[in-house]
Amino acid sequence: MMNLKIPFFLILIALFLSFASCLDSNETTYTYSSDAEIISFSLTNDSISQLKSADSTKFSIDQIKGLIYNADSLRFGTVINYKLIMKYMGGAGVLNVTNGDSTWIASGDSVDFSQPVKLKVWAPDGVTTKNYTVEIKIHKIDPDSIQYKELKNNESSLNYADESTILFNEQFYTYIKNAGSIQLYKSSDAISWSDITSSLNGLPSDAVVKNIKPYKDGLCVNTESGYIYISTDGLTWKKLSTAENVVNLLGSLKTLSSAEIIEKIIFIMKKDGKYLFASANENQLLYNTVKEVPDDFPIKSTFSAFTYEKALIPHLVVLGGYTMDGAILNTVWTTTSAEGGLSWGKLSQNIVSSSLIEGFNAFYYNSQIFLMNGKYMVEGNYNNSVYYSADGGISWKKAINKYLPPSTYDWRTGASVCVDKNNYFYILGGKNENQILTDIWNARLNRLSFK
């Protein structure tokens, strides 16, 4: 037998020819993807400041609904008058079918987005398609304006000037002092009210209803006879035995005592002919025997006082009011949890201007102090502006007109203002030109409604 030796390179050539023969075979098949989804999308255009780069406006893709949109809407008033450069990934071909047109577009082409754009995307298999609608969302309302709405009030009994409405446990409670007695009305929406006076127990008739304020999870109020009453439900009240000789109630404040946070009622008391800052709770009375209430501190009503928290520090602020000698004030005073309400600092000598203003509403809203309503004592006209302070009451700015109520709103004094958990504030009652007002308004800064 003869042994035949074949060189190795001839074997490689034979294998190559055999592989090439297989490639030319009619049995060879190719598979193309049926995926027609767009997996990324962006727009750019140097003429539109909000769309200068792919990073400036993020687009979301809803593959189920076939929607491509910017979840964070562009600012109010944006007008897209220019074609925008569209960039995308995915699909083998994209057809612009907006308005019945059929134009093939590639990533990097300019497209008119002044209205929603409809796209038809073809998969590499040439059969599968997917439809998308691309919409550039623009805020339809100005986020920096306040929308006011007058609510219909079906309770005609809410028509006394000496009243106070507070928001407590997500319910509106209106306490009305009339003819030596106190009435109480309750509402969940500030529209439909129920007379629940029969459930009111223990609140004396000389309670200063304008001074009803939050305390712990309940309420507190002072009386003309010099006492403080507290309630856990707004209905049943009891006298605070640790406080007496009370001249006026300022509010409540959380303080740190012996490594324990204690909330105390802050008020002004009279002792030995002197006016002193004092604080009390159910267990103790504290008063400052060194520092008296300054002569230019508001002692008489009506001042505006409230508690707010900033940088985790509770603040109690008192604005306006009268001295004991009857001089009207235009000042802002504050104390924090560190001072415990026994030491105060004057932040501003003039709240909004050199003009003295009485009966205004000051409240904490959108991390700022807002001030509206009230009447100028010298000029005699009502304040028809809204002012705000971003630094706790030190400096004040006049708000832009977009913060103002509509022309149908009556400017007033002595109204109640409540702020709810949904960032609405409510304006209830008050007086204008000796006329008792029964209208109720709610309002919200538009941007606080955006999610």
C-alpha positions in Angstrom: 0.0 0.0 0.0 1.1 3.5 -0.8 1.1 6.3 1.8 -0.1 9.6 0.3 1.0 12.8 2.2 -1.1 16.0 1.6 0.4 19.3 2.6 -1.5 21.2 5.4 -2.1 24.3 3.4 -4.0 22.3 0.8 -6.3 21.0 3.5 -7.0 24.6 4.6 -7.8 25.6 1.0 -10.2 22.6 0.6 -12.0 23.6 3.8 -12.3 27.2 2.6 -13.8 26.1 -0.7 -16.2 23.8 1.1 -17.4 26.7 3.3 -17.8 29.0 0.4 -19.9 26.4 -1.4 -22.2 26.3 1.7 -22.6 30.1 1.6 -23.7 30.0 -2.0 -26.3 27.3 -1.2 -29.9 28.2 -1.6 -30.6 26.9 1.9 -28.9 29.9 3.6 -31.3 32.2 5.5 -31.0 35.6 7.2 -33.1 36.9 10.2 -33.8 40.6 10.6 -35.1 42.2 13.8 -38.7 43.0 14.2 -38.0 45.6 16.9 -39.5 49.0 15.7 -39.1 50.8 19.1 -37.3 54.1 19.5 -35.1 53.8 22.6 -33.8 57.3 22.9 -35.0 60.7 21.8 -33.7 64.3 22.1 -34.2 67.7 20.5 -31.7 70.6 20.1 -31.9 74.1 18.7 -29.8 77.2 19.4 -32.8 79.5 19.0 -34.8 78.0 21.8 -33.1 78.5 25.2 -34.9 75.6 26.8 -33.8 73.2 24.0 -30.1 74.2 23.5 -28.8 70.7 24.2 -30.0 67.1 24.7 -29.4 67.6 28.4 -31.6 70.7 28.8 -34.9 69.0 28.1 -35.3 65.3 29.0 -37.8 63.3 27.0 -39.7 60.2 28.2 -40.8 57.4 26.0 -44.1 55.5 26.8 -43.7 52.4 24.6 -47.2 51.1 25.5 -49.1 54.3 24.5 -46.6 55.3 21.8 -45.9 58.7 23.4 -42.7 60.7 23.5 -42.9 63.8 25.7 -41.0 66.0 28.1 -42.3 65.3 31.6 -41.0 68.6 32.9 -43.0 71.1 30.8 -41.3 74.2 29.3 -41.9 77.5 31.0 -45.1 79.4 30.5 -45.1 81.5 27.3 -42.6 79.5 25.4 -43.3 79.7 21.6 -41.6 77.2 19.2 -41.3 79.0 15.9 -38.3 77.2 14.6 -37.6 73.7 13.4 -35.8 71.6 15.9 -33.1 69.0 15.3 -34.4 65.6 16.2 -32.0 62.8 17.4 -33.1 59.3 18.1 -31.9 55.7 18.3 -33.9 52.6 17.2 -35.8 51.4 14.2 -34.5 51.0 10.6 -36.5 53.9 9.1 -38.7 56.7 10.5 -41.5 58.3 8.5 -43.0 61.7 9.5 -46.7 61.2 8.9 -47.9 64.4 10.6 -50.9 65.9 8.7 -51.0 63.0 6.3 -47.6 63.8 4.9 -45.1 61.0 4.4 -41.5 62.2 4.7 -38.5 60.0 5.6 -36.4 61.6 8.3 -33.0 60.6 9.8 -31.5 61.3 13.1 -30.1 64.8 12.9 -32.8 66.2 10.6 -34.8 69.4 11.4 -38.5 68.9 12.0 -41.3 71.4 12.7 -42.5 70.8 16.3 -44.9 73.7 16.6 -47.6 71.0 16.8 -47.5 67.3 17.9 -45.5 65.2 15.4 -46.6 61.7 14.4 -44.0 59.2 13.5 -44.2 55.8 11.9 -41.1 53.6 12.6 -40.2 50.6 10.5 -38.3 47.7 12.0 -35.3 46.1 10.1 -37.5 43.3 9.0 -39.4 45.8 6.7 -42.7 44.5 8.0 -43.2 45.5 11.7 -44.1 49.1 12.4 -44.8 51.2 15.5 -46.5 54.6 15.7 -45.4 57.4 18.0 -46.7 60.9 18.8 -44.1 63.4 19.9 -45.3 66.3 21.9 -43.4 69.2 23.5 -45.3 70.1 26.7 -45.5 73.8 27.7 -47.0 75.1 30.9 -50.5 76.3 30.1 -50.6 78.5 33.2 -48.1 80.9 34.6 -46.3 79.0 37.5 -45.4 82.4 39.1 -49.0 83.6 39.4 -51.6 83.0 42.1 -55.0 81.8 41.1 -57.9 83.0 43.3 -61.4 81.5 43.4 -64.4 82.8 45.3 -66.2 79.9 47.1 -69.9 79.9 47.5 -70.8 80.1 51.2 -74.1 78.6 52.1 -74.0 79.7 55.8 -75.4 83.2 56.2 -74.7 83.1 59.9 -71.0 83.6 59.2 -71.4 87.3 59.2 -69.8 88.8 62.3 -66.7 90.8 62.3 -65.5 89.4 65.7 -64.7 86.0 64.4 -61.8 83.7 63.8 -61.4 80.8 61.5 -58.7 78.2 62.0 -57.8 75.0 60.1 -57.7 72.2 62.7 -57.5 68.5 61.9 -58.2 69.3 58.2 -61.5 71.0 59.2 -62.4 74.7 59.3 -63.6 75.9 62.7 -65.1 79.4 62.8 -65.6 80.9 66.3 -68.0 83.8 66.3 -68.4 86.2 69.3 -71.8 87.9 69.3 -74.0 89.4 72.0 -72.0 88.0 74.9 -71.9 84.4 73.6 -69.7 82.3 71.3 -71.0 80.3 68.4 -69.0 77.6 66.5 -69.4 76.5 62.9 -67.5 73.7 61.2 -66.8 72.8 57.6 -64.6 70.4 55.6 -64.5 72.5 52.4 -65.2 76.1 53.6 -68.4 75.9 51.6 -70.9 73.8 53.5 -71.0 74.7 57.2 -72.6 73.1 60.2 -73.6 74.9 63.4 -72.0 72.9 66.2 -72.4 75.4 69.0 -74.3 72.9 71.1 -71.1 70.8 71.2 -69.0 73.7 72.6 -68.2 73.2 76.2 -66.1 75.2 78.7 -65.1 78.1 76.6 -65.9 81.3 78.5 -67.8 84.1 76.8 -64.9 86.6 77.3 -62.5 84.4 75.2 -60.6 86.6 72.7 -61.6 84.5 69.6 -59.2 86.4 67.4 -56.4 84.9 69.4 -57.3 81.2 69.0 -54.0 79.6 68.0 -52.5 76.1 67.6 -51.0 74.4 70.7 -49.6 70.9 70.5 -52.2 68.9 68.7 -55.0 71.2 69.9 -55.8 74.9 70.4 -55.3 77.6 73.0 -56.8 81.1 73.6 -56.7 83.8 76.2 -59.6 85.5 77.9 -60.2 89.2 78.8 -60.1 88.2 82.4 -56.5 87.1 82.2 -56.5 83.4 81.8 -55.6 80.8 79.1 -57.8 77.9 78.0 -56.7 74.9 76.0 -58.6 72.3 74.0 -57.6 69.0 72.3 -60.6 68.9 69.9 -61.7 72.5 69.5 -65.0 71.7 71.4 -64.1 71.0 75.0 -62.0 73.6 76.7 -60.3 73.8 80.2 -58.5 76.5 82.0 -54.7 76.3 82.2 -54.0 76.5 85.9 -50.3 77.6 85.4 -51.1 80.9 83.7 -52.8 83.9 85.1 -52.6 87.7 84.8 -52.4 87.2 81.1 -52.5 90.4 79.0 -52.2 88.9 75.6 -51.5 85.5 73.9 -48.6 85.4 71.3 -48.6 81.8 70.3 -46.9 78.5 71.1 -43.3 77.4 70.5 -41.4 74.1 70.9 -38.4 74.6 73.2 -35.6 72.3 74.4 -35.6 71.7 78.1 -33.4 69.1 79.9 -32.8 67.3 76.5 -36.5 67.1 76.0 -38.6 69.0 73.5 -41.5 70.8 75.2 -44.1 72.9 73.5 -45.1 75.9 75.6 -47.7 78.7 75.2 -46.0 82.1 74.9 -47.8 85.1 76.3 -47.5 88.5 78.0 -48.4 88.7 81.7 -48.5 91.6 84.2 -46.7 91.2 87.5 -46.0 93.9 90.0 -47.1 96.5 87.5 -44.6 95.3 84.9 -45.3 93.5 81.6 -43.2 90.4 81.3 -42.7 87.7 78.6 -44.0 84.4 80.0 -44.4 80.8 78.9 -46.4 78.0 80.3 -47.8 74.5 79.7 -49.9 72.2 81.8 -47.1 71.6 84.3 -45.3 74.9 84.9 -45.1 78.7 84.5 -41.9 80.5 83.6 -41.4 84.2 83.3 -38.5 86.5 82.7 -37.8 88.7 85.8 -34.9 90.5 84.2 -36.0 91.6 80.8 -39.4 93.3 80.6 -41.5 93.6 77.5 -40.0 96.6 75.5 -42.1 99.7 75.3 -42.3 99.3 71.5 -43.4 95.7 71.6 -47.1 95.0 70.5 -49.1 94.2 73.6 -52.6 95.1 72.5 -54.5 93.4 69.7 -54.7 93.4 66.8 -51.3 92.0 65.8 -50.6 89.1 63.5 -48.7 86.2 65.0 -47.8 82.7 63.9 -45.2 80.0 64.2 -43.2 78.5 61.4 -40.2 76.2 61.1 -37.1 77.0 59.0 -33.9 75.0 58.9 -35.5 72.7 61.5 -35.7 75.7 63.9 -39.1 76.8 65.2 -39.8 80.6 64.9 -42.6 82.7 66.5 -43.2 86.0 64.7 -45.4 88.9 65.8 -46.2 91.7 63.2 -47.9 95.0 63.7 -50.3 95.6 66.6 -50.4 98.3 69.3 -48.4 99.2 72.3 -50.0 99.4 75.7 -50.2 103.2 75.3 -52.2 102.7 72.1 -49.5 103.5 69.5 -49.9 101.5 66.3 -46.8 99.6 65.3 -45.3 98.7 61.9 -42.7 96.3 63.3 -41.6 92.6 63.1 -40.5 90.8 66.2 -39.3 87.2 66.5 -38.2 84.6 68.9 -36.9 81.0 68.3 -36.9 77.8 70.2 -33.4 78.7 71.6 -34.9 81.8 73.3 -38.0 80.0 74.3 -40.2 83.0 73.8 -38.6 84.9 76.7 -36.2 86.9 74.6 -37.2 88.7 71.4 -35.5 90.5 68.6 -36.9 93.3 66.4 -36.2 92.4 62.7 -37.9 95.4 61.0 -39.1 98.8 62.0 -41.3 99.2 58.9 -43.0 96.2 57.5 -44.0 97.4 54.0 -43.4 101.1 54.1 -43.3 104.1 56.4 -47.1 104.1 56.4 -48.8 102.5 59.4 -51.2 99.7 58.5 -53.8 98.0 60.7 -55.8 94.8 60.5 -53.6 93.1 57.8 -53.1 89.3 57.4 -49.6 87.9 57.7 -49.0 84.2 57.1 -46.3 81.7 56.2 -46.6 80.4 52.7 -44.2 79.0 50.1 -41.3 79.3 52.6 -41.9 83.1 52.9 -44.0 85.5 55.0 -46.9 86.9 53.0 -48.8 90.1 53.9 -52.0 91.3 52.4 -55.2 93.2 53.3 -55.2 95.8 56.0 -55.8 99.6 56.0 -53.4 102.5 56.0 -54.1 104.6 59.1 -52.8 107.9 57.8 -54.0 107.7 54.2 -57.3 106.0 55.1 -57.2 103.7 52.1 -57.0 99.9 52.0 -53.9 98.0 51.2 -54.4 96.6 47.7 -51.0 95.1 47.4 -49.3 91.8 48.4 -46.0 91.9 50.1 -43.6 89.1 51.0 -40.4 88.5 53.0 -38.0 85.7 52.2 -35.7 86.3 55.2 -38.2 85.9 58.1 -39.4 89.5 58.1 -36.2 91.6 57.8 -36.7 92.9 54.3 -39.9 93.1 52.3 -40.8 93.3 48.6 -43.9 94.3 46.8 -45.2 91.3 44.9 -45.8 91.4 41.2 -49.4 91.9 39.9 -49.7 88.2 39.2 -50.0 87.7 43.0 -53.0 90.0 43.3 -56.7 88.9 43.7 -59.1 89.8 40.8 -60.9 93.1 40.7 -64.0 91.5 42.3 -62.1 90.9 45.5 -62.9 93.5 48.3 -59.8 94.6 50.2 -60.5 94.3 53.9 -59.3 94.3 57.5 -59.7 91.7 60.2 -60.0 88.7 57.9 -58.9 85.1 58.8 -56.3 83.3 56.6 -55.7 79.5 56.8 -53.2 77.5 54.8 -54.0 73.8 54.1 -51.7 70.8 53.3 -52.4 71.2 49.5 -50.8 74.6 49.5 -54.1 76.5 49.2 -54.6 79.5 51.5 -58.1 80.6 52.4 -59.4 84.1 53.1 -62.5 84.3 55.2 -64.6 87.2 56.3 -63.4 90.6 57.5 -64.7 94.1 57.2 -64.7 96.8 54.5 -66.0 100.3 55.1 -67.9 99.2 58.2 -69.5 96.5 56.1 -69.2 92.9 57.3 -68.0 90.6 54.5 -69.2 87.1 54.2 -67.3 86.0 51.1 -64.7 83.2 51.2 -61.8 82.8 48.8 -59.1 80.2 48.2 -55.9 80.7 46.3 -52.7 78.9 45.4 -49.4 79.7 43.7 -49.6 77.8 40.5 -46.2 76.2 40.7 -47.2 74.5 44.0 -49.8 72.5 42.1 -47.3 71.0 39.7 -46.3 67.4 40.4 
